[in-house]
Amino acid sequence: MSREQVFWGWGEPGSGPSLPDHAGAFLRSELGVEGVVVSSPVALEAARLGPLQLPDAARRRLEEIAGAEAVRDDAEARVLRCRGKSYLDLLAQRAGDCEAAPDAVVAPADAAQVQAVLFACAEAGVAVVPFGGGTSVVGGLEPLREGFDALVSLDLGRVNGLRSMDARSLTAVLGAGTRLPEADRALAAHGLTLGHLPQSYEWATVGGCVATRSAGQASAGFGRIEDNVVALRCATPMGELATLGAPASAAGPSIRELVVGSEGTLGAITEVALRVFPIAPERRYEGWFFRGFEEGWDALRTLVQSDAAPDVVRLSDEEETRISLALAGPRGLKGQAGGAVLRARGYEGGCLAILGWEGEGDAVARRHGPAARILRGAGGMTVGRAPGEAWRAARFAGPHLRDDLLDRGVLVETLETATSWTKLAALHAAVGEALRGALERAQVACHVSHVYPTGASLYFTVLAAQEAGDPAAQWQRAKAAASDAIVAQGATISHHHAVGRDHTPWLGAETGALGMELLRAVRERCDPAGIMNPGKLRPAGRG
Ligand SMILES: Cc1cc2nc3c(=O)[nH]c(=O)nc-3n(C[C@H](O)[C@H](O)[C@H](O)COP(=O)(O)OP(=O)(O)OC[C@H]3O[C@@H](n4cnc5c(N)ncnc54)[C@H](O)[C@@H]3O)c2cc1C
């Protein structure tokens, strides 16, 4: 294991920002929590681990394949590979609830070793959970045994690095375990970048992003990860699936697309060829205000349908705008000249959009002009570059603040979905209503996070006081209510967080009975023993 996050939260110890002092007053007045530290994560030594169940013969075989030092079953290794980083994951990890932790963590050095590990685990009947950056927020890494006695975490961290570059074709081949910043550092030497910036950027891996159909913050400009996957290799318990790197193909249904989003249930992705982009020399990030959420997203709709969308598009609803301005404190727009301008121009209580353009200097200017005209015509008012730059500087800060909120007894979680422009208003209302109905005194904030010509995604952030007793059950109730509302609105159960364990009960509503059968048939062909990531993307049981 190389660099590691803390097992109970985000990032390395002390690596991120903390809640500002004035947040305490906000938490008291809005959520009714005291705003002081009321709980702390347990020490590693206090984490509770189940007995080791990996048979000696299977362990010896894994050591023969990957080397003795690449097979670990010490407490630290098991606790660190126990889960991802959702609110439910963090509640359990902070409490040291690691009874189900993997029996061992196996870290093969290359694709051939990954393949050999999968053959060995299939033969021995050992379940396997592929582990990339560990940032899943849908229970994708939960070590569900589903009838298997032994389970190992397959750590792809050593299957990393830039393997090859084709600067003429603008493609790069990367080991699946390469973390996004490492990939970008290697590409920067060639003046290139992935253009893929999820909020989990600091830790997520290339393979994990492909396995979950990730969408970065700049998806409007650079596409979602699957838009940029040119080819991949995936080791399955039945052998390797490898796809051709042609720019387009009419050779039947896409095998590549079967693997993209397969969440470790078919096998482990070992290598990905991705489209890459020249590093932008010029960046222009701005804040825009709209009088209301619908006015704002209609402006975005016009932009994207006119092929004039910026590369980063993010529009907060009234509640999210109010909360971000309050938490920005005296330096935010509110309470100073900015607030007075909003009031005078009729935008007080409105919605803030962050829009970002990247590219060659003249290209940015060329794109910015027409977009600004559309935005103004649709009712928008620019509030200049400061809010845009402030957002860009803090774009990865959120997850660090979450740990502080958990210390203070706050329920804090996000969920996301997408639908057509026509159905967006009803979806926004229904999910908000479901969450507010399920949680007492909750703050439910939302933003449009990704836009397409045909629709957009909505990303909800929920804050409430944690219920004493069983805070996990409190969130599970709210999440179920929100998921039911999403399905009832005909929206997707996940726009970019994936399915994992948490969304599995709602997958059938989207995929249909025959669709679920097809997924099962593919899985059974690649993994007849059902060892790959049990309980994810499929109902409980080995089917
Ligand atoms: C604070 C925070 C912010 C986030 N922001 C975003 C965002 O902006 N956009 C977004 O799309 N997502 C976001 N996510 C979700 C998460 O970061 C993504 O799902 C990411 O793609 C997961 O990558 P990972 O390498 O961490 O994979 P992991 O979390 O390690 O794994 C995720 C799933 O993929 C499987 N898997 C991992 N690697 C492989 C592989 N090589 N082969 C086969 N299966 C594999 C795992 O078994 C698991 O089921 C966020 C998460 C957090 C905690």
The ligand as an SDF file (V2000), in Angstrom:
LIG
                    3D

 53 58  0  0  0  0  0  0  0  0999 V2000
  -16.2860   13.0400   -1.7650 C   0  0  0  0  0  0  0  0  0  0  0  0
  -16.6370   12.2950   -2.9910 C   0  0  0  0  0  0  0  0  0  0  0  0
  -16.9050   12.9750   -4.1530 C   0  0  0  0  0  0  0  0  0  0  0  0
  -17.2420   12.2750   -5.3030 C   0  0  0  0  0  0  0  0  0  0  0  0
  -17.4500   12.9800   -6.4550 N   0  0  0  0  0  0  0  0  0  0  0  0
  -17.7320   12.3150   -7.5910 C   0  0  0  0  0  0  0  0  0  0  0  0
  -17.9120   13.0300   -8.8140 C   0  0  0  0  0  0  0  0  0  0  0  0
  -17.7830   14.2490   -8.8740 O   0  0  0  0  0  0  0  0  0  0  0  0
  -18.2030   12.3110   -9.9210 N   0  0  0  0  0  0  0  0  0  0  0  0
  -18.2940   10.9490   -9.8940 C   0  0  0  0  0  0  0  0  0  0  0  0
  -18.5350   10.3450  -10.9230 O   0  0  0  0  0  0  0  0  0  0  0  0
  -18.1550   10.2590   -8.7480 N   0  0  0  0  0  0  0  0  0  0  0  0
  -17.8580   10.8940   -7.6130 C   0  0  0  0  0  0  0  0  0  0  0  0
  -17.6820   10.2030   -6.4470 N   0  0  0  0  0  0  0  0  0  0  0  0
  -17.8320    8.7370   -6.4430 C   0  0  0  0  0  0  0  0  0  0  0  0
  -16.5180    7.9650   -6.7080 C   0  0  0  0  0  0  0  0  0  0  0  0
  -15.4080    8.8020   -6.5370 O   0  0  0  0  0  0  0  0  0  0  0  0
  -16.5420    7.4030   -8.1040 C   0  0  0  0  0  0  0  0  0  0  0  0
  -17.4880    6.3600   -8.1820 O   0  0  0  0  0  0  0  0  0  0  0  0
  -15.1800    6.8820   -8.6030 C   0  0  0  0  0  0  0  0  0  0  0  0
  -15.3000    6.6370   -9.9650 O   0  0  0  0  0  0  0  0  0  0  0  0
  -14.7090    5.6290   -7.9040 C   0  0  0  0  0  0  0  0  0  0  0  0
  -13.3650    5.4080   -8.2650 O   0  0  0  0  0  0  0  0  0  0  0  0
  -12.3830    4.5970   -7.3020 P   0  0  0  0  0  0  0  0  0  0  0  0
  -11.1030    4.3860   -8.0270 O   0  0  0  0  0  0  0  0  0  0  0  0
  -12.2920    5.2400   -5.9870 O   0  0  0  0  0  0  0  0  0  0  0  0
  -13.1440    3.2120   -7.1990 O   0  0  0  0  0  0  0  0  0  0  0  0
  -13.5520    2.3750   -5.8970 P   0  0  0  0  0  0  0  0  0  0  0  0
  -14.3200    3.2230   -4.9780 O   0  0  0  0  0  0  0  0  0  0  0  0
  -12.3440    1.7060   -5.3500 O   0  0  0  0  0  0  0  0  0  0  0  0
  -14.4950    1.3020   -6.5530 O   0  0  0  0  0  0  0  0  0  0  0  0
  -15.7540    1.6540   -7.0470 C   0  0  0  0  0  0  0  0  0  0  0  0
  -16.4170    0.4070   -7.6700 C   0  0  0  0  0  0  0  0  0  0  0  0
  -15.7010    0.0080   -8.8180 O   0  0  0  0  0  0  0  0  0  0  0  0
  -15.0980   -1.2730   -8.6330 C   0  0  0  0  0  0  0  0  0  0  0  0
  -13.7310   -1.1490   -9.1650 N   0  0  0  0  0  0  0  0  0  0  0  0
  -12.7550   -0.2980   -8.7720 C   0  0  0  0  0  0  0  0  0  0  0  0
  -11.6740   -0.4530   -9.5450 N   0  0  0  0  0  0  0  0  0  0  0  0
  -11.9770   -1.4270  -10.4370 C   0  0  0  0  0  0  0  0  0  0  0  0
  -11.2760   -2.0400  -11.5020 C   0  0  0  0  0  0  0  0  0  0  0  0
  -10.0250   -1.7090  -11.8190 N   0  0  0  0  0  0  0  0  0  0  0  0
  -11.9080   -3.0130  -12.2160 N   0  0  0  0  0  0  0  0  0  0  0  0
  -13.1810   -3.3830  -11.9180 C   0  0  0  0  0  0  0  0  0  0  0  0
  -13.8950   -2.8300  -10.9170 N   0  0  0  0  0  0  0  0  0  0  0  0
  -13.2830   -1.8640  -10.1940 C   0  0  0  0  0  0  0  0  0  0  0  0
  -15.1520   -1.5550   -7.1430 C   0  0  0  0  0  0  0  0  0  0  0  0
  -15.2490   -2.9300   -6.8610 O   0  0  0  0  0  0  0  0  0  0  0  0
  -16.4090   -0.7860   -6.7330 C   0  0  0  0  0  0  0  0  0  0  0  0
  -17.5480   -1.5500   -7.0020 O   0  0  0  0  0  0  0  0  0  0  0  0
  -17.3330   10.8720   -5.2750 C   0  0  0  0  0  0  0  0  0  0  0  0
  -17.0340   10.1930   -4.0990 C   0  0  0  0  0  0  0  0  0  0  0  0
  -16.6800   10.8930   -2.9680 C   0  0  0  0  0  0  0  0  0  0  0  0
  -16.3420   10.1510   -1.7210 C   0  0  0  0  0  0  0  0  0  0  0  0
  1  2  1  0
  2  3  1  0
  2 52  2  0
  3  4  2  0
  4  5  1  0
  4 50  1  0
  5  6  2  0
  6  7  1  0
  6 13  1  0
  7  8  2  0
  7  9  1  0
  9 10  1  0
 10 11  2  0
 10 12  1  0
 12 13  2  0
 13 14  1  0
 14 15  1  0
 14 50  1  0
 15 16  1  0
 16 17  1  0
 16 18  1  0
 18 19  1  0
 18 20  1  0
 20 21  1  0
 20 22  1  0
 22 23  1  0
 23 24  1  0
 24 25  2  0
 24 26  1  0
 24 27  1  0
 27 28  1  0
 28 29  2  0
 28 30  1  0
 28 31  1  0
 31 32  1  0
 32 33  1  0
 33 34  1  0
 33 48  1  0
 34 35  1  0
 35 36  1  0
 35 46  1  0
 36 37  1  0
 36 45  1  0
 37 38  2  0
 38 39  1  0
 39 40  1  0
 39 45  2  0
 40 41  1  0
 40 42  2  0
 42 43  1  0
 43 44  2  0
 44 45  1  0
 46 47  1  0
 46 48  1  0
 48 49  1  0
 50 51  2  0
 51 52  1  0
 52 53  1  0
M  END
$$$$
